[in-house]
């Protein structure tokens, strides 16, 4: 399942991108619902964007969190870009933030933990 692009501040060989989303949770919840189970392991797969020249990412920092109303649950991301779904059942916005020397890109999705 592909996550939706949220807030972006990025520089590449093909130009700069600055995108601001007013309500990131609204965007996340508008995406197709992904159903997962508690304690399930999930892997992230980032693809370079050919439109921006396929810039190589060096030493990116990636963070993962679940958002629900004012609650934010930070999830530990392992070296293999895998994280574990917590025991907190319910609907959440999955937020993945990718930061490198080129800037920051936020991705969100709608996740249901069963």
Secondary structure, 3 states (H helix, E strand, C coil): CCCEEEEEEEEECCEEEEECCCCHHHHHHCCCEEEECCCCEEECCCCCCHHHCCCCCCCCEEEEEEEECCEEEEECCCCCCEEECCCCCEEEEEEEEEEECCEEEEEEEEEEEC
